[in-house]
Amino acid sequence: MKNKKDAGVYLISIIIGVTIGLTVFTPIFESQLLGTVIGLCLGVMMGPVFMKAIKST
C-alpha cells in the first residue's frame, strides 16, 4: 500500500464485500461461513477496482 488512503479504500471494499456476501449469498447457500468466504473474496477483488476508479477521477 502506498499510503493510508489506499489502505482505507481496500478495507472499505472488503467490508462491503463481506456485507454483500452475508446478505446475498448466506440465504442462497444456507451457510453463513460460505457466504462470508464468498463475500471476502468479492471484497478482495473489488479493492483494486475501486482504487483504480478513484485514481482515474
C-alpha contacts under 8 A as a table, 3 or more apart, distances in Angstrom:
res1	aa1	res2	aa2	distance
1	M	4	K	7.55
1	M	6	D	6.16
1	M	7	A	6.13
2	K	6	D	6.62
3	N	6	D	5.66
3	N	7	A	6.64
4	K	7	A	5.04
4	K	8	G	6.04
5	K	8	G	5.05
5	K	9	V	6.19
6	D	9	V	5.17
6	D	10	Y	6.12
6	D	51	M	6.71
7	A	10	Y	5.08
7	A	11	L	6.10
8	G	11	L	5.08
8	G	12	I	6.10
9	V	12	I	5.12
9	V	13	S	6.16
9	V	47	G	6.86
9	V	50	F	7.20
9	V	51	M	6.75
10	Y	13	S	5.13
10	Y	14	I	6.33
10	Y	44	V	7.56
10	Y	47	G	4.72
10	Y	48	P	7.38
10	Y	50	F	7.85
10	Y	51	M	7.53
11	L	14	I	5.13
11	L	15	I	6.30
11	L	47	G	7.79
12	I	15	I	5.05
12	I	16	I	6.14
13	S	16	I	5.02
13	S	17	G	6.07
13	S	43	G	5.07
13	S	44	V	7.10
13	S	46	M	6.07
13	S	47	G	5.30
13	S	50	F	7.54
14	I	17	G	5.02
14	I	18	V	6.17
14	I	39	G	7.87
14	I	40	L	6.13
14	I	42	L	7.45
14	I	43	G	3.83
14	I	44	V	5.72
14	I	46	M	7.64
14	I	47	G	7.05
15	I	18	V	5.21
15	I	19	T	6.14
15	I	40	L	7.95
15	I	43	G	6.77
16	I	19	T	5.10
16	I	20	I	6.18
16	I	43	G	6.39
17	G	20	I	5.09
17	G	21	G	6.06
17	G	39	G	4.56
17	G	40	L	5.70
17	G	41	C	7.38
17	G	42	L	5.13
17	G	43	G	3.92
17	G	44	V	7.64
17	G	46	M	7.69
18	V	21	G	4.91
18	V	22	L	6.08
18	V	35	G	7.92
18	V	36	T	5.73
18	V	37	V	7.75
18	V	38	I	7.64
18	V	39	G	4.05
18	V	40	L	5.08
18	V	42	L	7.55
18	V	43	G	6.52
19	T	22	L	5.18
19	T	23	T	6.11
19	T	39	G	6.79
20	I	23	T	5.26
20	I	24	V	5.66
20	I	25	F	7.46
20	I	39	G	5.98
21	G	24	V	5.45
21	G	25	F	5.07
21	G	26	T	6.62
21	G	35	G	4.78
21	G	36	T	5.47
21	G	37	V	7.52
21	G	38	I	5.81
21	G	39	G	3.76
21	G	40	L	7.35
21	G	42	L	7.88
22	L	25	F	5.95
22	L	26	T	5.21
22	L	32	Q	6.74
22	L	35	G	5.20
22	L	36	T	5.70
22	L	39	G	6.82
23	T	26	T	6.21
23	T	27	P	7.23
24	V	27	P	6.36
24	V	28	I	6.92
24	V	35	G	7.66
25	F	28	I	5.02
25	F	29	F	6.08
25	F	30	E	7.92
25	F	34	L	7.73
25	F	35	G	4.84
25	F	38	I	7.56
25	F	39	G	7.93
26	T	29	F	5.46
26	T	30	E	5.28
26	T	31	S	5.39
26	T	32	Q	5.15
26	T	33	L	7.91
26	T	34	L	6.96
26	T	35	G	4.51
26	T	36	T	7.63
27	P	30	E	4.94
27	P	31	S	7.35
29	F	34	L	7.23
29	F	35	G	7.25
31	S	34	L	5.39
31	S	35	G	6.28
32	Q	35	G	5.07
32	Q	36	T	6.08
33	L	36	T	5.12
33	L	37	V	6.20
34	L	37	V	5.13
34	L	38	I	6.14
35	G	38	I	5.23
35	G	39	G	6.03
36	T	39	G	5.01
36	T	40	L	6.01
37	V	40	L	5.05
37	V	41	C	6.23
38	I	41	C	5.12
38	I	42	L	6.22
39	G	42	L	4.97
39	G	43	G	6.11
40	L	43	G	5.05
40	L	44	V	6.19
41	C	44	V	5.20
41	C	45	M	6.22
42	L	45	M	5.16
42	L	46	M	6.04
43	G	46	M	5.06
43	G	47	G	6.25
44	V	47	G	5.47
44	V	48	P	7.87
45	M	48	P	6.63
45	M	49	V	7.36
46	M	49	V	5.18
46	M	50	F	6.16
47	G	50	F	5.29
47	G	51	M	6.25
48	P	51	M	5.01
48	P	52	K	6.06
49	V	52	K	5.20
49	V	53	A	6.18
50	F	53	A	5.07
50	F	54	I	6.11
51	M	54	I	5.16
51	M	55	K	6.15
52	K	55	K	5.20
52	K	56	S	6.17
53	A	56	S	5.29
53	A	57	T	6.63
54	I	57	T	5.55
